[in-house]
Amino acid sequence: MAWKTRLTEALGIQLPILLAPMGGAAGGKLAAAVTAGGGLGFIGAGYGDPAWIDREFAAAGNARVGCGFITWSLANQPDLLDRVLAHAPAAVFLSFGDPAPFVPKIRAAGARLICQVQTIAHTRAALAAGADIIVAQGTEAGGHGALRATMTLVPEVADLLARESPDTLLLAAGGIADGRGLAAALMLGADGVVMGSRLWATRECLIHPNHQKAAIAANGDATVRQIAADIARGYDWPEEFTGRVLRTGFVERWHGHEAAHRATAATIRADYMDAVATGRTDDAGVFVGEAIGLMHHIPAAADILATISTEAETLLRGRAAMVLSS
């Protein structure tokens, strides 16, 4: 199937699938693999380590990729945007904060501006900033997000864009891990999807294999929205955002006991960071979404894109004919 949506035409890609810029997990190798597979890959700049950013752009080689930032964190070190723009990204993906201060430089560099939103208020702010593409992220997503669900947020944003900004593209994110999710997102009014968790569980991802294996052995009931992992790392996130993680021993110990956790977090931070880095899953906060219940193996990223696009094609071609047959 030759995919043709407004997204594929605007970005010059074969499949309407973008890699979520997962901080510390979506490195250059994974971003390049997604681009090679027909989508568009993004490096997740996370909280902004300049050397890490340069290394991961080098790992992407000559692949056409973008880069994503945690917007409130970028505001604390805005020079990082210049560093990324020097690598000529195809797009800059901003999430969790006001994008407006960064728009002039992104525009001047010729990069597309993608803004991820979790509410209608966020959507209006992104439109006011001049976003080319809006990503409506549901709470099912792994990592940070808010409370709205993908199934209702996406069509509501689609309706808003149709009324007020019809040239702005819309992508769906949150819980999308197979062809059913891609097909459903298109039916909800999206031009494509952003995928995190399913591409997190790939060979190219930077996450420790132990964390991946633990996630795919579980199901969607085994995740929870919490702030324990942020307290452990010393990150002060805005209150409206929490992080969805795997229910590990660490999470069960500290979720709901935030005051006690804050009192001791600094003294145990080194051990926590070691657990994340060395794959001691039960002692870590593992950012992953409800889609783990749809994930059962850890393939190459290109294989995932091929499978999902084939599944979605089969559904889009066949399901309507079956349901509407006379």
C-alpha positions in Angstrom: 0.0 0.0 0.0 1.3 3.4 -0.9 0.4 5.4 2.2 -0.8 8.9 1.5 -1.8 11.2 4.3 -1.2 14.9 4.9 1.7 13.8 7.1 3.5 11.6 4.6 3.2 14.4 2.0 4.3 17.2 4.4 7.3 15.3 5.7 8.2 13.3 2.6 8.0 10.0 4.4 6.5 6.6 3.4 4.5 5.7 6.6 2.5 8.0 8.8 4.5 7.0 11.9 6.8 9.1 14.0 9.1 7.9 16.8 8.4 9.6 20.2 11.5 11.5 21.3 11.8 9.4 24.5 14.5 11.0 26.7 17.5 8.7 27.2 15.9 5.9 25.2 15.4 7.3 21.7 19.0 7.7 20.6 20.5 8.2 17.1 20.5 4.5 16.2 16.8 4.1 16.9 15.9 7.4 15.3 17.8 6.4 12.1 16.2 2.9 12.1 12.7 4.4 12.2 13.5 6.8 9.3 15.0 3.9 7.3 11.8 1.9 8.0 9.7 4.6 6.3 8.7 6.8 9.2 10.5 9.7 10.8 12.8 9.2 13.8 13.4 11.6 16.7 16.3 11.8 19.2 15.0 12.5 22.7 17.2 15.3 24.2 15.5 14.8 27.6 16.9 17.1 30.2 19.7 18.3 28.0 23.2 16.7 28.1 25.1 18.5 25.3 27.7 15.7 24.8 24.9 13.1 24.7 23.0 15.1 22.1 26.1 15.4 19.9 26.9 11.7 20.3 23.4 10.6 19.3 23.3 12.8 16.3 26.6 11.2 15.3 25.0 7.8 15.8 22.2 8.7 13.5 24.8 9.2 10.7 23.3 10.7 7.6 19.8 9.7 8.4 17.1 12.4 8.3 15.9 12.7 11.9 14.4 15.2 14.3 14.9 16.0 17.9 12.6 16.5 20.9 12.8 18.5 24.0 11.1 18.7 27.4 10.1 22.3 26.9 10.2 23.5 30.6 13.7 22.0 30.9 14.9 23.6 27.6 13.8 26.9 29.1 16.5 26.5 31.7 19.2 26.0 29.1 18.0 27.5 25.9 21.4 27.3 24.2 20.7 23.6 23.7 18.3 24.5 20.9 21.1 26.2 19.0 23.2 23.0 19.4 20.4 20.8 18.0 19.6 23.2 15.2 23.2 23.1 14.1 22.6 19.4 13.3 19.8 20.5 10.8 17.0 18.4 12.3 14.0 17.7 10.1 11.7 18.9 12.9 11.8 20.0 16.5 9.3 18.3 18.9 8.4 20.3 22.0 6.4 18.9 24.9 5.4 20.0 28.4 5.7 23.7 28.4 5.3 27.0 26.5 6.8 26.6 22.9 6.5 30.3 22.0 10.0 31.4 23.1 11.7 28.9 20.8 9.6 29.3 17.6 11.7 32.1 16.0 14.9 30.1 16.0 13.1 26.9 14.8 11.5 28.8 12.0 14.8 30.5 11.0 16.5 27.1 10.8 13.8 25.8 8.4 12.7 23.0 10.8 9.1 21.9 11.3 7.6 22.7 14.7 5.8 19.8 16.4 4.0 20.5 19.6 2.7 17.8 21.9 -0.5 18.6 23.8 -2.5 16.9 26.5 -5.5 19.3 26.8 -7.5 21.6 24.7 -5.9 24.6 26.5 -2.5 23.2 25.5 -3.7 22.9 21.9 -4.8 26.5 21.7 -1.4 27.6 23.1 0.4 25.5 20.4 -1.7 27.0 17.7 -1.0 30.5 18.9 2.7 29.6 18.8 2.4 28.5 15.1 2.8 24.7 15.4 2.9 22.9 12.1 1.9 19.6 13.7 -0.1 19.0 16.9 0.4 15.7 18.7 -2.6 14.9 20.9 -1.2 12.6 23.6 -3.5 10.4 25.7 -2.9 9.4 29.3 -2.3 5.8 28.1 1.2 6.8 27.0 4.3 5.8 28.8 6.5 8.5 30.3 5.0 11.9 31.1 1.6 13.0 30.3 -1.7 14.2 31.8 -5.3 12.8 32.2 -7.2 12.9 28.9 -7.6 9.6 27.0 -6.5 9.2 23.4 -9.9 8.0 22.2 -11.6 11.3 23.1 -8.8 13.8 23.0 -7.8 13.1 19.4 -11.2 13.7 17.8 -11.9 16.7 19.9 -8.6 18.3 18.8 -9.4 17.2 15.2 -12.7 19.1 15.4 -11.0 22.2 16.9 -8.4 22.2 14.1 -11.0 21.7 11.4 -12.8 24.8 12.7 -9.9 27.1 13.5 -6.7 25.9 11.8 -7.4 23.4 9.0 -3.8 23.5 7.7 -2.4 22.2 11.0 -1.7 18.5 11.0 -2.7 16.2 13.8 -1.0 13.1 15.2 -2.3 10.7 17.8 -0.2 9.4 20.7 -0.8 7.2 23.7 -1.5 3.4 23.6 -0.7 2.9 19.9 1.3 -0.2 19.4 -0.1 -2.1 16.4 -2.0 -1.8 13.2 -5.3 -1.5 15.0 -4.0 1.6 16.8 -2.8 3.2 13.6 -6.1 2.5 11.7 -8.1 3.8 14.6 -6.1 7.0 14.9 -6.7 7.7 11.2 -10.4 7.1 11.7 -10.4 9.5 14.7 -9.2 12.3 12.4 -5.4 12.1 12.8 -3.0 12.4 9.9 -0.7 9.8 11.6 0.7 8.6 14.9 3.5 9.0 17.3 4.7 5.8 18.8 6.8 5.4 22.0 6.4 2.2 24.0 6.3 -0.2 21.0 9.5 1.3 19.6 11.0 1.4 23.1 10.9 -2.4 23.1 13.3 -2.7 20.1 16.9 -3.8 19.6 18.0 -0.3 18.7 16.6 1.4 21.8 19.1 2.6 24.4 17.0 1.2 27.3 18.5 -1.7 29.2 17.3 -5.1 27.9 16.2 -6.2 31.4 13.7 -3.4 31.6 12.3 -4.3 28.1 12.0 -8.0 29.1 10.1 -7.1 32.3 7.7 -4.8 30.4 6.8 -7.2 27.7 6.3 -10.0 30.3 3.6 -7.8 32.0 0.3 -6.4 30.7 -1.3 -3.0 30.6 -2.6 -3.3 34.2 1.0 -3.3 35.4 1.6 0.4 34.8 0.7 3.4 36.9 1.0 7.2 36.7 3.2 8.5 39.5 5.9 11.0 40.4 8.2 8.7 42.4 10.7 8.3 39.5 11.0 12.1 39.2 11.6 12.5 42.9 14.2 9.8 42.8 16.1 11.7 40.0 15.6 15.1 41.5 13.4 16.6 38.7 10.7 19.1 39.7 8.0 18.5 37.0 5.0 20.8 36.7 2.1 19.4 38.8 -0.2 18.8 35.9 2.2 16.1 34.5 2.9 12.7 36.0 4.9 9.8 34.5 3.5 6.4 33.6 5.9 3.6 34.7 6.0 -0.1 35.2 4.9 -1.2 38.7 8.2 -2.3 40.2 9.2 -2.8 43.8 10.6 0.7 43.8 7.3 2.2 42.6 5.2 0.2 45.1 7.5 1.3 47.9 7.3 5.1 47.2 4.1 5.8 45.3 1.7 7.5 47.7 4.6 8.2 50.1 6.0 11.3 48.4 6.9 13.3 51.5 8.9 10.5 53.0 10.5 9.9 49.6 11.6 13.5 49.2 13.2 13.4 52.6 15.4 10.5 51.6 15.8 10.8 47.8 19.1 12.5 47.7 20.8 9.9 49.8 19.7 7.0 47.6 19.9 8.7 44.3 23.1 7.2 43.2 21.8 3.7 43.8 18.6 4.5 41.9 20.5 5.8 38.9 22.7 2.6 39.0 19.6 0.5 39.0 18.3 2.2 35.9 21.6 2.0 34.1 22.5 -1.6 35.0 19.0 -3.2 34.6 18.0 -3.8 38.2 14.4 -3.3 37.1 12.7 -3.9 40.5 14.8 -1.0 42.0 14.0 1.4 39.2 11.3 3.5 37.6 10.8 2.1 34.1 8.9 4.6 31.9 6.6 2.7 29.6 2.9 2.8 28.7 -0.2 0.7 28.8 0.6 -0.7 25.4 2.9 -3.2 27.0 -0.1 -5.6 27.0 0.1 -5.5 23.1 3.9 -6.1 23.0 5.3 -9.6 23.2 8.8 -9.5 21.6 11.7 -7.2 21.0 12.4 -7.0 17.3 14.2 -4.5 15.1 12.4 -1.1 14.6 12.0 -1.6 10.9 10.1 -4.9 11.4 7.7 -3.2 13.8 6.9 -0.4 11.2 6.4 -3.0 8.4 4.1 -5.2 10.6 2.0 -2.3 11.8 1.6 -0.7 8.4 0.6 -4.1 6.9 -1.9 -4.7 9.7 -3.4 -1.3 9.4 -3.7 -1.7 5.6 -5.5 -5.0 6.0 -8.0 -3.4 8.5 -8.6 -0.3 6.4 -9.2 -2.3 3.3 -11.2 -5.2 4.8 -13.0 -4.2 7.9 -15.2 -1.6 6.3 -16.3 -3.9 3.5 -17.1 -6.7 6.1 -19.0 -4.4 8.4 -20.9 -2.5 5.7 -21.6 -5.5 3.4 -25.3 -5.8 2.4 
